[in-house]
């Protein structure tokens, strides 16, 4: 399907409104020891030409354009609901999905929502493709043709304006130049890797903003640092600096038109030295909540491919149902113990400012979704949801020295900290402790930690375990545990460890991997389906 502009007036205004399609683009960051090729200079020149064309737009035409587009908002609504909206890579997989998402945004505006910011990941699997391209460059090969094809296909499908095409292609050429530098010097540092993966999001936001303008939604693309996303210099897993909140608030509340959608890159930022960083796992969600919380908007929307948070993993439980609402603590625990919701760190800004977060389905936008908010009073159900984390290791550590509880535990956590290992579940006594480690963590670090622990304790490592977590109010834990124990006994499921979370909203069990699926199915039937076997 060839998608064209929705009105002839938009075609004639395409050049004059290009100020709403892109944000001012900063000169590229140069990687250490990578020489600047002639091709790089050409890329930068194309970028400057695109900027010059953008700046030439007349203010009168822009006002006319905005006046025309304001008609899409529902006339029967006297108030708007200010939101941020976040879309991941699967929602932006190709031109067809981008068309769907931009139309969804327009439909939400018609319903009375006002998206102050739309946070976008890279198109499809572009981030993974860029990571692979970095590995190939170290092997002496540079080829990003597939990435270029994905983006040029979107240009052709939407007939994107020339200046946006040039800007995106300049970014991709710059990316290619960088990879050639990596090929020559045979080095790809964490700092360079962060810059490399940034190109995907920087391209996608420009295409999404251009498409929004085409269908009548005034929009402007921004690299996240241009709206205040400042981080530390921990490349690969950077943290937002405290100053970011005030800068973001000032940008949005005092300097930006509330009726122009800011289309913002997701999991990238810049450190105080101007170097591009990435926010690590869950970074795009964090960008959405950081902006929404800083501006204290009415709602933060995270759009995924399911109808909100479900009672269990639908791949395991076919009768899993959407959960209407959960508390901030419950959502954090669900994410921590394996549910594909929001990363726990992304919940922090929303919790701090008490801004509700709604998880919705981009494939089924009419579904209500799940609202994450502060809860006063008990949860409506005994168990809010069930989740699991597979392939973990269970360590049983028993002291061989008379250290006492404090000295023993202090040594255990010191050794784990030195190897940068994080613990999921823990149960302890005066001279022993059992804890779980995710096998995805560095195996060499785990081996080193076990070696250190063995100097003052007996260590038993049990592989192929899983954590099953019930999200429940611990004040009602006796009723919950009674049902769980009956199910485990009936199904001959052995509990190897049990722990109650400090947040007071979860109870976790460590089981064998091969028993986790049966346990979840049976527990779900008891707590959600009224078809309990016991």
C-alpha positions as CSV (number, residue, x, y, z in Angstrom):
1,X,0.0,0.0,0.0
2,X,1.3,3.4,-1.0
3,X,0.5,5.9,1.7
4,X,0.2,9.5,0.6
5,X,-0.4,12.8,2.3
6,X,-4.0,13.2,3.6
7,X,-4.5,16.7,2.2
8,X,-3.2,18.6,-0.8
9,X,-2.5,21.5,1.5
10,X,0.0,19.4,3.4
11,X,2.0,18.8,0.2
12,X,2.3,22.5,-0.5
13,X,3.3,23.2,3.1
14,X,5.7,20.3,3.4
15,X,8.8,22.4,3.1
16,X,7.5,25.3,5.2
17,X,6.5,23.1,8.1
18,X,9.7,21.0,8.1
19,X,10.6,22.8,11.3
20,X,8.2,20.4,12.9
21,X,9.8,17.3,11.5
22,X,13.3,17.5,12.9
23,X,15.2,18.9,15.9
24,X,18.4,20.7,15.5
25,X,21.0,18.1,14.9
26,X,24.3,18.3,16.7
27,X,27.6,17.6,15.0
28,X,28.5,13.9,15.2
29,X,30.7,12.6,18.1
30,X,34.0,11.3,16.9
31,X,35.2,8.0,18.2
32,X,38.7,7.9,19.7
33,X,41.5,7.4,17.2
34,X,39.0,7.1,14.2
35,X,40.1,9.3,11.3
36,X,37.5,11.4,9.5
37,X,37.1,10.2,6.0
38,X,36.0,12.3,3.0
39,X,32.7,10.5,3.0
40,X,32.2,11.7,6.6
41,X,32.6,15.2,5.5
42,X,30.0,14.7,2.8
43,X,27.6,13.3,5.4
44,X,28.1,16.3,7.7
45,X,27.6,18.6,4.7
46,X,24.3,16.9,3.8
47,X,23.2,17.3,7.4
48,X,23.9,21.0,7.4
49,X,22.0,21.5,4.2
50,X,19.0,19.7,5.8
51,X,19.2,22.0,8.8
52,X,19.4,25.1,6.6
53,X,16.3,24.0,4.7
54,X,14.5,23.4,8.0
55,X,15.4,26.9,9.3
56,X,14.0,28.5,6.2
57,X,10.4,27.7,7.1
58,X,8.1,30.7,7.4
59,X,6.4,31.3,10.8
60,X,3.2,32.2,9.1
61,X,3.0,28.9,7.2
62,X,3.7,27.1,10.5
63,X,0.8,28.9,12.3
64,X,-1.5,28.1,9.4
65,X,-0.4,24.4,9.5
66,X,-1.0,24.2,13.3
67,X,-4.4,25.9,13.0
68,X,-5.4,23.3,10.3
69,X,-4.2,20.4,12.5
70,X,-5.9,21.6,15.7
71,X,-9.2,20.5,14.2
72,X,-8.3,16.8,14.8
73,X,-8.9,17.3,18.5
74,X,-12.3,16.5,19.7
75,X,-14.4,19.6,19.9
76,X,-16.7,18.2,22.7
77,X,-13.8,18.0,25.2
78,X,-13.0,21.1,27.2
79,X,-10.0,19.6,28.9
80,X,-7.1,17.6,27.5
81,X,-5.2,14.7,29.2
82,X,-1.5,15.4,29.0
83,X,0.5,12.2,28.4
84,X,3.8,10.7,27.3
85,X,3.5,7.7,24.9
86,X,6.3,5.1,24.5
87,X,6.6,2.7,21.6
88,X,9.1,-0.1,21.3
89,X,10.9,-1.6,18.3
90,X,8.2,-4.2,17.5
91,X,5.6,-1.4,17.3
92,X,7.9,0.4,14.8
93,X,9.1,-2.7,12.9
94,X,8.5,-1.4,9.4
95,X,6.7,1.3,7.5
96,X,3.3,-0.4,7.9
97,X,3.8,-0.5,11.7
98,X,4.9,3.2,11.8
99,X,1.8,4.1,9.8
100,X,-0.3,2.2,12.4
101,X,1.4,3.9,15.4
102,X,1.1,7.4,14.0
103,X,-2.6,6.9,13.2
104,X,-3.0,5.5,16.7
105,X,-1.5,8.7,18.1
106,X,-3.8,10.8,16.0
107,X,-6.8,8.8,17.2
108,X,-5.7,9.3,20.8
109,X,-5.6,13.0,20.3
110,X,-9.2,12.9,18.9
111,X,-10.2,11.2,22.2
112,X,-8.9,14.1,24.2
113,X,-5.3,13.0,24.9
114,X,-2.4,15.4,24.3
115,X,0.9,13.6,23.8
116,X,3.6,16.0,25.1
117,X,6.2,13.4,24.1
118,X,6.3,10.2,22.1
119,X,9.3,8.1,23.0
120,X,10.5,5.8,20.1
121,X,12.9,2.9,20.0
122,X,14.8,2.0,16.8
123,X,12.8,0.4,14.0
124,X,12.4,-3.3,14.4
125,X,15.7,-5.1,15.2
126,X,17.9,-2.2,14.2
127,X,19.6,-2.0,17.6
128,X,20.6,-5.7,17.4
129,X,21.7,-5.2,13.8
130,X,23.9,-2.3,14.8
131,X,25.5,-4.5,17.6
132,X,26.1,-7.2,15.0
133,X,27.6,-4.6,12.6
134,X,30.1,-3.6,15.3
135,X,31.2,-7.2,15.7
136,X,31.5,-7.6,12.0
137,X,33.6,-4.4,11.8
138,X,36.0,-5.9,14.3
139,X,36.3,-8.9,11.9
140,X,37.1,-6.5,9.0
141,X,33.7,-6.3,7.4
142,X,31.4,-3.3,7.2
143,X,27.9,-3.6,5.8
144,X,24.8,-1.8,6.9
145,X,22.8,-2.3,3.7
146,X,19.9,-4.0,5.4
147,X,19.6,-1.2,7.9
148,X,19.6,1.4,5.1
149,X,17.1,-0.6,3.1
150,X,14.7,-0.7,6.1
151,X,14.8,3.0,6.5
152,X,14.7,3.9,2.8
153,X,11.6,1.6,2.4
154,X,9.9,3.9,4.9
155,X,10.9,7.0,2.9
156,X,9.4,5.5,-0.2
157,X,6.2,4.3,1.5
158,X,5.5,7.7,2.9
159,X,7.1,9.9,0.3
160,X,9.1,11.6,3.1
161,X,10.3,15.1,2.4
162,X,13.7,15.5,0.9
163,X,15.3,17.3,3.9
164,X,14.3,14.5,6.2
165,X,15.6,11.9,3.8
166,X,18.9,13.7,3.6
167,X,19.2,14.0,7.4
168,X,18.5,10.3,8.0
169,X,20.8,9.2,5.3
170,X,23.5,11.5,6.7
171,X,23.1,9.7,10.0
172,X,23.4,6.3,8.4
173,X,26.4,7.4,6.4
174,X,28.0,8.7,9.6
175,X,27.3,5.3,11.2
176,X,29.0,3.6,8.3
177,X,32.0,5.9,8.6
178,X,32.3,5.1,12.3
179,X,32.2,1.3,11.5
180,X,35.0,1.8,9.0
181,X,37.0,3.5,11.7
182,X,36.4,0.5,14.0
183,X,37.5,-1.8,11.2
184,X,40.7,0.1,10.8
185,X,41.7,0.5,14.5
186,X,40.2,-2.9,15.6
187,X,38.7,-1.4,18.7
188,X,35.1,-0.9,19.9
189,X,35.0,0.6,23.4
190,X,31.9,0.9,25.5
191,X,31.8,4.6,24.7
192,X,32.0,3.9,20.9
193,X,29.4,1.1,21.2
194,X,26.9,3.5,22.8
195,X,27.4,6.0,20.0
196,X,27.0,3.2,17.4
197,X,23.6,1.9,18.7
198,X,22.3,5.5,19.1
199,X,21.9,5.8,15.3
200,X,18.8,3.6,15.2
201,X,16.7,5.7,17.4
202,X,18.0,9.0,16.0
203,X,16.8,7.8,12.6
204,X,13.4,6.4,13.7
205,X,12.3,9.6,15.5
206,X,12.9,11.7,12.4
207,X,10.8,9.3,10.3
208,X,8.0,9.1,12.9
209,X,7.9,12.9,13.3
210,X,7.7,13.4,9.5
211,X,4.9,10.9,9.2
212,X,2.9,12.5,12.0
213,X,3.2,15.8,10.2
214,X,2.0,14.2,7.0
215,X,-1.2,12.9,8.6
216,X,-2.0,16.2,10.4
217,X,-0.3,16.0,13.8
218,X,2.3,18.7,14.3
219,X,5.5,17.0,15.5
220,X,9.2,17.7,16.0
221,X,12.0,15.1,16.4
222,X,14.4,15.4,19.3
223,X,17.5,13.6,20.3
224,X,17.0,13.0,24.0
225,X,19.8,15.2,25.2
226,X,18.1,18.2,23.5
227,X,15.3,17.9,26.0
228,X,17.5,17.4,29.1
229,X,18.3,13.6,29.3
230,X,21.7,14.0,31.0
231,X,23.5,11.0,32.4
232,X,26.7,9.9,34.1
233,X,29.5,8.4,32.1
234,X,28.8,4.7,32.8
235,X,28.7,3.7,29.2
236,X,26.3,0.8,28.5
237,X,24.3,1.3,31.7
238,X,24.3,5.0,32.4
239,X,22.1,6.6,35.1
240,X,20.2,9.9,34.8
241,X,21.7,12.8,36.6
242,X,19.5,14.5,39.2
243,X,19.7,17.8,37.3
244,X,17.9,16.1,34.4
245,X,14.5,16.4,36.0
246,X,14.6,20.2,36.3
247,X,16.0,20.7,32.8
248,X,13.3,18.4,31.3
249,X,10.6,20.3,33.2
250,X,11.9,23.7,32.0
251,X,12.2,22.6,28.4
252,X,8.7,21.2,28.2
253,X,6.8,23.7,30.4
254,X,8.5,26.9,29.3
255,X,10.0,26.5,25.9
256,X,8.0,23.9,23.9
257,X,4.6,24.3,22.3
258,X,2.3,21.9,24.1
259,X,0.4,21.1,20.9
260,X,3.5,20.0,19.0
261,X,4.3,16.4,19.7
262,X,8.0,16.0,20.8
263,X,9.2,12.7,19.2
264,X,12.1,11.7,21.4
265,X,14.8,9.0,21.2
266,X,14.4,6.3,23.8
267,X,17.3,4.8,25.7
268,X,20.1,7.3,24.9
269,X,21.4,10.4,26.6
270,X,24.7,12.4,26.9
271,X,27.1,12.7,29.8
272,X,28.5,16.1,31.0
273,X,31.3,15.8,28.5
274,X,28.9,15.6,25.6
275,X,29.5,11.9,24.9
276,X,26.5,9.7,23.9
277,X,25.5,7.1,26.5
278,X,22.8,4.4,26.7
279,X,20.6,3.8,29.7
280,X,20.8,0.1,29.6
281,X,17.9,-2.4,29.9
282,X,14.6,-0.6,30.3
283,X,16.1,2.7,29.2
284,X,13.2,3.6,26.8
285,X,10.7,3.1,29.5
286,X,12.8,5.2,31.9
287,X,12.8,8.0,29.3
288,X,9.0,7.9,29.2
289,X,8.6,8.0,32.9
290,X,11.3,10.6,33.5
291,X,9.6,13.0,31.1
292,X,6.1,12.3,32.4
293,X,7.2,12.6,36.0
294,X,9.3,15.7,35.6
295,X,6.4,17.5,33.9
296,X,3.9,15.9,36.3
297,X,1.6,14.9,33.4
298,X,-1.7,13.2,33.8
299,X,-0.6,9.8,32.6
300,X,2.4,7.9,31.2
301,X,1.5,5.4,28.5
302,X,3.6,2.5,27.6
303,X,2.4,0.7,24.4
304,X,3.2,-3.0,24.0
305,X,1.8,-6.0,22.2
306,X,-0.4,-7.3,25.0
307,X,-3.6,-6.0,26.7
308,X,-1.7,-4.6,29.7
309,X,-0.2,-6.6,32.5
310,X,-1.5,-10.1,32.5
311,X,-2.1,-12.5,35.4
312,X,0.6,-14.8,34.1
313,X,2.8,-15.4,31.1
314,X,0.3,-16.2,28.2
315,X,2.9,-18.5,26.7
316,X,2.5,-20.7,29.8
317,X,-1.1,-20.0,30.8
318,X,-3.5,-19.8,27.9
319,X,-6.2,-18.4,30.3
320,X,-4.1,-15.5,31.5
321,X,-6.2,-12.4,31.9
322,X,-5.4,-8.6,32.0
323,X,-5.1,-7.1,35.4
324,X,-7.0,-3.8,35.7
325,X,-4.7,-2.1,38.1
326,X,-1.6,-2.7,40.2
327,X,0.4,-0.6,42.6
328,X,3.9,0.8,41.9
329,X,5.4,-1.8,44.2
330,X,3.6,-4.6,42.6
331,X,4.6,-3.5,39.1
332,X,8.2,-3.2,40.2
333,X,8.2,-6.7,41.7
334,X,6.5,-8.2,38.6
335,X,9.2,-6.7,36.4
336,X,12.0,-7.7,38.7
337,X,10.9,-11.3,38.8
338,X,10.5,-11.8,35.0
339,X,7.3,-10.2,33.8
340,X,7.7,-8.2,30.6
341,X,6.2,-5.0,32.0
342,X,8.4,-2.1,32.9
343,X,12.0,-2.3,34.2
344,X,11.9,-1.6,37.9
345,X,14.2,1.4,37.5
346,X,11.6,3.0,35.1
347,X,9.0,3.0,37.9
348,X,11.1,5.2,40.2
349,X,10.3,8.6,38.6
350,X,6.6,7.8,38.4
351,X,6.5,6.6,42.0
352,X,8.4,9.8,43.2
353,X,5.8,12.1,41.6
354,X,2.8,9.8,41.8
355,X,2.1,9.9,38.1
356,X,0.1,6.9,37.0
357,X,1.5,4.6,34.3
358,X,-0.9,2.8,31.8
359,X,0.3,-0.2,29.9
360,X,-1.7,-0.6,26.7
361,X,-1.8,-2.7,23.5
362,X,-0.8,-1.0,20.3
363,X,-2.5,-3.8,18.4
364,X,-5.7,-3.4,20.4
365,X,-5.9,0.3,21.4
366,X,-9.5,0.1,22.5
367,X,-8.5,-2.3,25.4
368,X,-8.4,-0.4,28.7
369,X,-5.0,-1.8,29.6
370,X,-3.5,-1.9,33.1
371,X,-3.1,1.2,35.3
372,X,-0.1,1.4,37.6
373,X,-0.8,3.8,40.4
374,X,-0.6,4.4,44.1
375,X,-3.1,2.2,45.9
376,X,-4.9,3.1,49.1
377,X,-6.3,0.0,50.8
378,X,-6.0,-3.7,50.1
379,X,-5.6,-5.2,46.6
380,X,-8.9,-6.4,45.1
381,X,-7.7,-10.0,44.7
382,X,-5.8,-12.3,46.9
383,X,-3.1,-12.7,44.2
384,X,-2.6,-9.9,41.7
385,X,-0.4,-11.9,39.3
386,X,2.0,-14.8,39.1
387,X,5.4,-14.6,37.4
388,X,8.6,-16.6,37.1
389,X,12.3,-16.3,36.3
390,X,13.9,-19.4,34.8
391,X,17.5,-20.6,34.6
392,X,18.8,-19.3,37.9
393,X,21.4,-20.8,40.2
394,X,20.7,-21.5,43.9
395,X,23.7,-21.2,46.2
396,X,23.7,-22.7,49.7
397,X,26.5,-21.1,51.7
398,X,27.3,-22.4,55.2
399,X,29.9,-20.7,57.3
400,X,32.9,-22.8,58.5
401,X,34.1,-20.1,60.8
402,X,32.8,-18.5,64.0
403,X,32.0,-15.2,62.4
404,X,28.6,-14.5,63.8
405,X,25.6,-13.5,61.6
406,X,26.8,-10.0,60.9
407,X,30.4,-10.9,59.9
408,X,29.4,-13.8,57.8
409,X,26.8,-12.0,55.8
410,X,29.0,-9.0,55.4
411,X,31.7,-11.2,53.9
412,X,29.2,-12.9,51.6
413,X,27.9,-9.6,50.2
414,X,31.4,-8.1,49.9
415,X,32.5,-11.0,47.7
416,X,29.4,-10.8,45.5
417,X,29.7,-7.0,45.2
418,X,33.4,-7.3,44.1
419,X,32.2,-9.6,41.3
420,X,29.3,-7.3,40.4
421,X,26.7,-10.0,41.0
422,X,23.1,-9.2,42.0
423,X,21.0,-11.4,44.2
424,X,17.3,-12.1,43.3
425,X,16.1,-14.0,46.4
426,X,17.7,-14.6,49.8
427,X,17.0,-16.5,53.0
428,X,19.5,-16.5,55.9
429,X,20.2,-17.7,59.4
430,X,23.2,-17.0,61.7
431,X,25.6,-19.3,60.0
432,X,24.1,-20.0,56.6
433,X,22.5,-18.3,53.7
434,X,20.7,-19.4,50.5
435,X,20.5,-17.1,47.6
436,X,19.8,-17.1,43.9
437,X,21.9,-15.7,41.0
438,X,20.7,-15.1,37.4
439,X,22.7,-17.3,35.0
440,X,22.7,-14.5,32.5
441,X,25.3,-12.8,34.7
442,X,28.9,-13.3,33.8
443,X,29.7,-17.0,34.5
444,X,33.4,-16.1,35.2
445,X,32.2,-13.7,37.9
446,X,30.1,-16.4,39.5
447,X,33.0,-18.8,39.5
448,X,35.3,-16.2,41.1
449,X,32.7,-15.4,43.8
450,X,32.2,-19.1,44.6
451,X,36.0,-19.4,44.9
452,X,36.1,-16.5,47.4
453,X,33.2,-17.8,49.4
454,X,34.7,-21.2,49.7
455,X,37.6,-19.8,51.8
456,X,35.3,-19.4,54.8
457,X,32.2,-21.5,54.0
458,X,30.9,-24.6,52.3
459,X,29.2,-23.7,49.0
460,X,26.8,-25.9,47.2
461,X,25.6,-24.7,43.8
462,X,22.4,-26.0,42.3
463,X,21.8,-25.3,38.6
464,X,18.6,-25.2,36.5
465,X,16.3,-23.7,39.1
466,X,13.5,-21.2,38.7
467,X,11.8,-18.6,40.9
468,X,8.0,-18.5,41.1
469,X,6.7,-15.3,42.5
470,X,3.2,-14.6,43.8
471,X,2.3,-10.9,43.9
472,X,0.2,-10.7,47.0
473,X,-0.3,-8.6,50.1
474,X,1.8,-10.3,52.8
475,X,-0.9,-9.4,55.4
476,X,-3.0,-12.1,53.6
477,X,-0.1,-14.4,53.1
478,X,-1.4,-17.2,55.3
479,X,-4.4,-17.8,53.0
480,X,-2.2,-17.5,49.9
481,X,0.4,-19.9,51.3
482,X,-2.2,-22.5,52.4
483,X,-3.4,-22.7,48.8
484,X,0.1,-22.8,47.3
485,X,1.3,-25.6,49.7
486,X,-1.7,-27.7,48.9
487,X,-1.0,-27.4,45.1
488,X,2.7,-28.2,45.6
489,X,1.8,-31.2,47.7
490,X,-0.8,-32.5,45.2
491,X,1.5,-32.1,42.3
492,X,4.6,-33.4,44.1
493,X,6.5,-30.1,43.6
494,X,9.4,-29.6,45.9
495,X,10.1,-26.2,47.4
496,X,13.8,-25.7,47.6
497,X,13.7,-22.2,49.1
498,X,11.1,-19.6,50.1
499,X,11.4,-15.9,50.7
500,X,9.1,-13.0,51.4
501,X,10.1,-9.7,49.7
502,X,11.0,-6.6,51.7
503,X,8.4,-4.7,49.7
504,X,5.7,-6.7,51.4
505,X,3.9,-7.5,48.1
506,X,5.5,-10.8,47.1
507,X,6.2,-14.3,48.1
508,X,8.8,-16.3,46.1
509,X,9.5,-20.0,45.8
510,X,12.6,-21.6,44.3
511,X,11.7,-24.8,42.3
512,X,13.3,-27.0,39.7
513,X,13.1,-25.6,36.1
514,X,11.2,-28.6,34.9
515,X,8.4,-28.1,37.5
516,X,7.8,-24.4,37.1
517,X,5.3,-24.6,34.2
518,X,3.0,-27.1,36.0
519,X,3.2,-25.1,39.2
520,X,2.2,-21.8,37.5
521,X,-0.7,-23.4,35.6
522,X,-2.1,-25.1,38.7
523,X,-1.7,-22.0,40.9
524,X,-3.3,-19.8,38.2
525,X,-6.3,-22.1,38.1
526,X,-6.8,-21.7,41.8
527,X,-6.3,-18.0,42.1
528,X,-7.9,-16.8,38.8
529,X,-10.0,-19.5,37.3
530,X,-12.0,-21.0,40.1
531,X,-11.0,-24.5,38.9
532,X,-8.5,-25.4,41.6
533,X,-7.4,-29.0,41.9
534,X,-7.2,-28.9,45.7
